[in-house]
């Protein structure tokens, strides 16, 4: 459970959601939304707007995968905790409220695993970085 492996998994997750949000929102809406017919221009705009930072985070994950312990690496781990666990909470809400299909549970599992993985790596690196 190395930092490099987490960064690769993060890259796959971030790019796996970010690129479809930029290219074709219907890919994700058909897979996740309980009522894809609710998709309109405003929702497509928000998907694309959110797809930009997700794609950027995917590229960042690829570039940082070989980083040595540093403040930047710890910041990336904190970002992974926040995005992983925060995303899980939002997906659970969406599923339980009937907004998202049960396929969202797979995303919940992936995001919780990456969040916990990042917490474990942070606890190992605590004190390894000075300044």
C-alpha positions in Angstrom: 0.0 0.0 0.0 2.5 2.5 -1.2 2.1 6.2 -2.0 2.9 5.4 -5.7 0.1 2.8 -5.9 -2.4 5.2 -4.2 -1.4 8.0 -6.7 -2.0 5.6 -9.6 -5.4 4.5 -8.2 -6.3 8.2 -7.7 -5.3 9.0 -11.3 -7.6 6.2 -12.6 -10.5 7.4 -10.4 -10.0 11.1 -11.1 -9.5 10.6 -14.9 -12.2 7.9 -15.0 -14.8 10.5 -13.8 -13.2 13.7 -15.1 -12.8 12.8 -18.7 -16.3 11.5 -19.3 -17.7 14.7 -17.6 -15.8 16.7 -20.2 -16.4 14.6 -23.2 -19.8 13.0 -22.9 -21.9 13.5 -19.8 -24.4 10.9 -21.0 -21.8 8.2 -20.1 -22.0 8.9 -16.4 -25.7 10.0 -16.3 -26.8 6.7 -17.8 -24.6 4.8 -15.4 -25.3 6.6 -12.2 -28.4 8.9 -12.3 -31.6 7.3 -11.2 -33.5 9.6 -13.6 -31.2 10.4 -16.6 -34.1 12.2 -18.2 -33.6 15.0 -15.7 -30.3 15.9 -17.5 -30.5 19.4 -18.9 -28.1 22.0 -20.2 -27.5 23.4 -16.7 -26.6 19.9 -15.3 -24.3 19.3 -18.4 -22.6 22.6 -17.7 -22.0 21.7 -14.1 -20.7 18.3 -15.1 -18.2 19.8 -17.5 -17.2 22.5 -15.0 -16.5 19.8 -12.4 -14.8 17.6 -14.9 -12.0 20.1 -15.4 -10.6 19.9 -11.9 -11.1 16.2 -11.7 -9.1 15.8 -14.9 -6.4 18.1 -13.5 -6.2 16.1 -10.3 -5.8 12.9 -12.4 -2.9 14.5 -14.2 -1.4 15.7 -10.9 -1.8 12.1 -9.5 0.3 10.8 -12.4 3.0 13.5 -12.0 3.3 13.1 -8.2 3.4 9.3 -8.0 7.2 9.2 -7.5 7.4 12.1 -5.0 9.5 11.7 -1.9 8.1 12.5 1.5 7.4 16.3 1.5 4.8 18.9 2.5 3.4 18.7 -1.1 3.0 14.9 -0.8 1.2 15.3 2.5 -1.0 17.9 0.9 -1.9 15.4 -1.8 -2.8 12.8 0.8 -5.0 15.3 2.7 -6.7 16.1 -0.7 -7.3 12.3 -1.2 -8.8 12.0 2.3 -11.2 14.9 1.7 -12.2 14.0 -1.8 -12.5 10.3 -1.0 -14.6 10.5 2.2 -16.5 13.6 1.0 -17.4 11.9 -2.2 -18.6 8.8 -0.4 -20.9 10.9 1.8 -22.5 12.6 -1.2 -22.9 9.3 -3.1 -24.5 7.6 0.0 -26.9 10.6 0.2 -27.7 10.4 -3.5 -28.3 6.6 -3.4 -30.5 6.7 -0.3 -32.6 9.6 -1.7 -33.2 7.9 -5.0 -31.1 10.3 -7.0 -28.4 7.8 -7.9 -28.6 4.2 -9.0 -27.2 1.4 -6.9 -24.2 1.3 -9.2 -23.0 4.3 -7.0 -22.1 1.8 -4.2 -19.1 0.8 -6.2 -17.9 4.4 -6.1 -18.6 4.6 -2.4 -16.3 1.6 -1.8 -13.5 3.0 -4.0 -13.6 6.4 -2.4 -13.7 5.1 1.1 -10.8 2.8 0.4 -8.7 5.6 -1.1 -9.6 7.9 1.8 -8.6 5.4 4.4 -5.5 4.4 2.5 -4.4 8.1 2.4 -5.0 8.3 6.2 -2.8 5.3 6.8 0.0 6.8 4.7 -0.4 10.2 6.4 0.0 8.5 9.8 3.2 6.9 8.6 4.6 10.1 7.2 3.8 12.2 10.3 7.0 13.6 11.5 9.0 12.4 8.4 8.7 15.9 6.9 10.2 18.8 8.6 9.5 22.4 7.8 
